[in-house]
Amino acid sequence: MAEWTFLTNHAHVLLCVAEDPDMRLRDVATRVGITERAAQKIVAELVEAGYLEREREGRRNRYRLNAQLPLRHPMDRAHRVEEIVGIFVAQRP
């Protein structure tokens, strides 16, 4: 039987970036349990959809979350990304 989770890889990548905007995609991939290429594709899709903004800093990327956007699924559109992030990402002082 295949394993499944309640959150998608897109959600997991988004949460990693929300927790650490400077996290390398290699580290995101390791943490989520996907390939680095899959992490790159997911981040590109999140950037294209406006959920993330990518900013180049030297040789690294820094990501900024647009937490005000609604979730994508029609059943979830009344909720914003910030609600998910607020549940799963520890608040920084």
Contacts in CASP RR format, 6 or more apart in sequence:
PFRMAT RR
TARGET T0000
AUTHOR 0000-0000-0000
METHOD contacts of the structure
MODEL  1
MAEWTFLTNHAHVLLCVAEDPDMRLRDVATRVGITERAAQKIVAELVEAG
YLEREREGRRNRYRLNAQLPLRHPMDRAHRVEEIVGIFVAQRP
7 15 0 8 1.000
9 32 0 8 1.000
9 34 0 8 1.000
9 38 0 8 1.000
9 42 0 8 1.000
10 42 0 8 1.000
10 45 0 8 1.000
10 46 0 8 1.000
11 84 0 8 1.000
12 31 0 8 1.000
12 32 0 8 1.000
13 28 0 8 1.000
13 32 0 8 1.000
13 39 0 8 1.000
13 42 0 8 1.000
13 43 0 8 1.000
13 46 0 8 1.000
14 46 0 8 1.000
14 51 0 8 1.000
14 52 0 8 1.000
14 65 0 8 1.000
14 81 0 8 1.000
14 84 0 8 1.000
14 85 0 8 1.000
15 84 0 8 1.000
15 85 0 8 1.000
15 88 0 8 1.000
15 89 0 8 1.000
16 23 0 8 1.000
16 27 0 8 1.000
16 28 0 8 1.000
16 31 0 8 1.000
16 32 0 8 1.000
17 23 0 8 1.000
17 28 0 8 1.000
17 43 0 8 1.000
17 46 0 8 1.000
17 52 0 8 1.000
17 63 0 8 1.000
17 65 0 8 1.000
18 65 0 8 1.000
18 67 0 8 1.000
18 85 0 8 1.000
18 89 0 8 1.000
19 89 0 8 1.000
19 90 0 8 1.000
21 62 0 8 1.000
21 63 0 8 1.000
21 64 0 8 1.000
21 65 0 8 1.000
22 60 0 8 1.000
22 62 0 8 1.000
24 60 0 8 1.000
25 36 0 8 1.000
25 39 0 8 1.000
25 40 0 8 1.000
25 43 0 8 1.000
25 61 0 8 1.000
26 36 0 8 1.000
26 39 0 8 1.000
28 39 0 8 1.000
28 43 0 8 1.000
29 35 0 8 1.000
29 36 0 8 1.000
29 38 0 8 1.000
29 39 0 8 1.000
32 39 0 8 1.000
34 42 0 8 1.000
43 52 0 8 1.000
43 54 0 8 1.000
43 63 0 8 1.000
46 52 0 8 1.000
47 53 0 8 1.000
47 54 0 8 1.000
49 72 0 8 1.000
50 66 0 8 1.000
50 69 0 8 1.000
51 65 0 8 1.000
51 66 0 8 1.000
51 69 0 8 1.000
51 81 0 8 1.000
52 63 0 8 1.000
52 64 0 8 1.000
52 65 0 8 1.000
52 66 0 8 1.000
53 63 0 8 1.000
53 64 0 8 1.000
53 66 0 8 1.000
54 61 0 8 1.000
54 62 0 8 1.000
54 63 0 8 1.000
55 61 0 8 1.000
55 62 0 8 1.000
55 63 0 8 1.000
55 64 0 8 1.000
56 62 0 8 1.000
65 81 0 8 1.000
65 85 0 8 1.000
66 81 0 8 1.000
67 80 0 8 1.000
67 81 0 8 1.000
67 82 0 8 1.000
67 85 0 8 1.000
68 80 0 8 1.000
68 81 0 8 1.000
68 82 0 8 1.000
69 80 0 8 1.000
69 81 0 8 1.000
70 76 0 8 1.000
70 77 0 8 1.000
70 78 0 8 1.000
70 79 0 8 1.000
70 80 0 8 1.000
70 81 0 8 1.000
71 77 0 8 1.000
71 79 0 8 1.000
71 80 0 8 1.000
71 81 0 8 1.000
71 84 0 8 1.000
END
